[in-house]
């Protein structure tokens, strides 16, 4: 199904955005919606970006607050249980990845040549040497 620039049907579909459905030619419509370089797709993308900016003028604040409630809850639980443990480390301050190999648990920190570990990472690396037991806990 060809789409023409000044065709009223094309304008109608474009005005509805990504939620528009073409029951007669759904596969053609889906291919057209995501075709790179198509002027209609670009115009729809620009409309979507402008609408998002209008609705949420401060996108940094919007995206920064997505996990805020979850982090607040986690921090409240940590405040309650911190007396039960010697040290509690925030995972992102310790390493980049955690891996399993056979019976080993490995903390992986990715650094460029010559980079040093941060103080919390050094503290964790020293503390982990004396660890005898590893377990996974789920806290309320």
C-alpha positions as CSV (number, residue, x, y, z in Angstrom):
1,X,0.0,0.0,0.0
2,X,1.8,3.1,-1.1
3,X,1.7,6.2,1.0
4,X,1.7,9.6,-0.7
5,X,2.9,12.8,0.9
6,X,-0.3,14.8,0.5
7,X,-2.7,11.9,0.7
8,X,-5.5,12.6,3.3
9,X,-5.3,8.9,4.6
10,X,-1.6,9.2,5.2
11,X,-2.1,12.5,7.1
12,X,-4.9,10.9,9.1
13,X,-2.7,7.9,10.1
14,X,0.2,10.2,10.9
15,X,-2.0,12.4,13.1
16,X,-3.0,9.4,15.2
17,X,0.6,8.6,15.9
18,X,1.9,5.1,16.8
19,X,-1.5,4.0,18.2
20,X,-3.2,4.1,14.7
21,X,-4.2,0.7,13.3
22,X,-4.7,-0.1,9.7
23,X,-6.8,-3.3,9.9
24,X,-6.7,-3.9,6.1
25,X,-2.9,-3.7,5.8
26,X,-1.4,-4.2,9.3
27,X,2.0,-5.6,8.3
28,X,2.5,-2.8,5.7
29,X,1.6,-0.2,8.3
30,X,4.1,-1.6,10.8
31,X,6.9,-1.6,8.3
32,X,6.1,2.0,7.3
33,X,5.9,3.2,10.9
34,X,9.5,2.2,11.7
35,X,11.1,2.8,8.3
36,X,14.2,5.0,8.7
37,X,14.5,8.1,6.7
38,X,10.8,8.3,5.8
39,X,9.7,11.9,6.1
40,X,6.3,10.8,7.6
41,X,8.1,8.8,10.3
42,X,10.4,11.7,11.1
43,X,7.5,14.1,11.3
44,X,5.7,11.7,13.7
45,X,8.9,11.3,15.8
46,X,9.3,15.1,16.1
47,X,5.7,15.4,17.2
48,X,6.2,12.7,19.8
49,X,9.4,14.4,21.1
50,X,7.7,17.8,21.3
51,X,4.6,16.4,23.1
52,X,6.9,14.7,25.6
53,X,8.8,17.9,26.2
54,X,5.6,19.8,26.6
55,X,4.2,17.3,29.1
56,X,7.6,16.9,31.0
57,X,9.7,20.1,30.4
58,X,12.5,18.8,32.8
59,X,13.3,15.3,31.3
60,X,16.4,14.9,33.6
61,X,14.1,15.3,36.6
62,X,11.5,12.9,35.1
63,X,14.1,10.1,34.3
64,X,16.0,10.7,37.6
65,X,12.9,10.2,39.6
66,X,11.8,6.9,38.0
67,X,13.5,4.7,40.6
68,X,13.3,7.3,43.4
69,X,10.5,5.6,45.4
70,X,12.2,2.2,45.2
71,X,15.5,3.7,46.4
72,X,13.7,5.5,49.3
73,X,12.1,2.2,50.4
74,X,15.5,0.4,50.2
75,X,17.1,3.1,52.2
76,X,14.4,2.9,54.9
77,X,14.9,-0.9,55.2
78,X,18.7,-0.5,55.3
79,X,18.4,2.0,58.2
80,X,16.3,-0.5,60.1
81,X,18.8,-3.4,59.6
82,X,22.2,-1.7,59.6
83,X,22.8,-2.6,63.3
84,X,22.6,-6.4,62.4
85,X,25.7,-6.2,60.2
86,X,29.3,-5.0,60.5
87,X,29.3,-3.2,57.1
88,X,26.7,-2.7,54.4
89,X,28.0,-1.7,50.9
90,X,25.9,-0.3,48.1
91,X,26.4,-2.7,45.2
92,X,27.2,0.1,42.6
93,X,30.0,1.4,44.9
94,X,31.6,-2.1,45.1
95,X,31.9,-3.5,41.6
96,X,30.5,-3.4,38.0
97,X,29.3,-7.0,37.8
98,X,28.9,-10.2,39.9
99,X,29.6,-13.5,38.3
100,X,29.4,-17.2,39.2
101,X,31.9,-19.8,38.0
102,X,31.5,-23.3,39.4
103,X,31.5,-22.8,43.2
104,X,33.0,-19.4,43.1
105,X,31.3,-16.0,43.5
106,X,33.3,-13.3,41.6
107,X,33.0,-9.6,41.9
108,X,34.2,-7.9,38.7
109,X,35.4,-4.3,38.6
110,X,36.2,-3.0,35.1
111,X,39.0,-0.4,35.0
112,X,41.2,1.1,32.3
113,X,44.9,0.5,32.5
114,X,46.5,2.4,35.4
115,X,43.2,3.3,37.1
116,X,43.0,2.8,40.9
117,X,40.2,1.3,43.0
118,X,38.0,3.8,44.9
119,X,38.3,3.8,48.7
120,X,35.0,1.8,49.2
121,X,36.2,-0.7,46.6
122,X,39.5,-1.1,48.4
123,X,37.7,-1.5,51.7
124,X,35.4,-4.2,50.2
125,X,38.3,-6.0,48.5
126,X,40.1,-6.3,51.8
127,X,37.0,-7.4,53.7
128,X,36.1,-10.1,51.2
129,X,39.4,-11.9,51.7
130,X,38.3,-13.0,55.2
131,X,34.8,-14.1,54.2
132,X,34.0,-17.7,55.1
133,X,30.3,-17.8,54.2
134,X,28.2,-16.3,51.4
135,X,24.4,-16.3,51.4
136,X,21.6,-14.5,49.7
137,X,19.0,-12.8,52.0
138,X,15.7,-11.2,51.1
139,X,14.7,-8.5,53.5
140,X,11.2,-7.0,54.1
